[in-house]
Amino acid sequence: MKGFITKENIWYRAQQLIIFVLHLILLRWMFYILSNSGRMPMLEVFYHFLGMSIMGALLIRGSAFWARHHYIKEIKKDLDHSEDTKAE
């Protein structure tokens, strides 16, 4: 646990925290709608489910894009480091 948050990965951990909080918000929204949908008009429930679907899709796409960005950044960093060691 000592190396969980370091200077090198603090932004990556911040990214994970943001994604986690957004997922908790989406989960809370789902719980609210499932608990109260019997008292809502059908159109309102439809719009809530449409909004949850859009938010879920954006979370999946955004998380994948952000993770890919970090992955490519790490690969470039490793390649640069290996080229520097070969040049010496």
C-alpha positions in Angstrom: 0.0 0.0 0.0 3.0 2.2 0.4 3.5 2.7 -3.3 -0.2 3.1 -4.1 0.0 6.8 -4.5 3.3 8.2 -5.7 4.5 11.4 -7.4 4.5 9.6 -10.7 1.0 8.2 -10.6 -0.9 10.9 -8.6 -2.8 12.1 -11.7 -3.7 8.5 -12.7 -5.1 7.9 -9.2 -7.0 11.2 -9.4 -8.5 9.9 -12.7 -9.5 6.7 -11.0 -11.1 8.7 -8.2 -13.1 10.9 -10.6 -14.3 7.8 -12.5 -15.3 6.1 -9.2 -17.3 9.1 -8.0 -19.1 9.4 -11.3 -20.0 5.7 -11.1 -21.3 6.2 -7.6 -23.5 9.1 -8.8 -24.8 6.9 -11.6 -25.5 4.1 -9.2 -27.4 6.4 -6.8 -29.4 7.8 -9.7 -30.4 4.2 -10.7 -31.4 3.4 -7.2 -33.5 6.5 -6.9 -35.3 5.8 -10.2 -35.9 2.1 -9.4 -37.2 3.0 -5.9 -39.5 5.8 -7.1 -40.5 4.9 -10.7 -43.9 3.6 -9.5 -44.9 7.2 -8.5 -43.6 8.8 -11.7 -45.3 9.3 -15.1 -44.0 6.8 -17.7 -42.5 9.6 -19.8 -40.4 10.9 -16.9 -39.1 7.4 -16.1 -38.3 7.0 -19.8 -36.3 10.2 -19.8 -34.4 9.2 -16.6 -33.5 5.8 -18.1 -32.4 7.6 -21.3 -30.2 9.9 -19.3 -28.7 7.0 -17.3 -28.0 5.2 -20.6 -26.2 8.2 -22.0 -24.2 8.8 -18.8 -23.2 5.2 -18.7 -22.1 5.2 -22.3 -20.1 8.3 -21.8 -18.5 6.9 -18.7 -17.5 3.8 -20.5 -16.2 5.7 -23.6 -14.5 8.4 -21.5 -12.8 5.9 -19.1 -11.5 3.8 -22.1 -10.2 6.9 -23.8 -8.5 8.2 -20.7 -7.0 4.8 -19.9 -5.7 4.5 -23.5 -4.2 8.0 -23.2 -2.3 6.9 -20.1 -1.3 3.6 -21.7 0.2 5.3 -24.8 1.9 7.9 -22.6 3.6 5.2 -20.6 4.7 3.3 -23.7 6.2 6.5 -25.2 7.9 7.1 -21.9 9.4 3.6 -21.9 10.5 3.9 -25.5 12.2 7.2 -24.9 13.9 5.8 -21.8 15.1 2.7 -23.7 16.4 4.9 -26.6 18.2 7.1 -24.1 19.9 4.1 -22.5 21.0 2.8 -26.0 22.5 6.1 -26.9 24.7 6.1 -23.9 
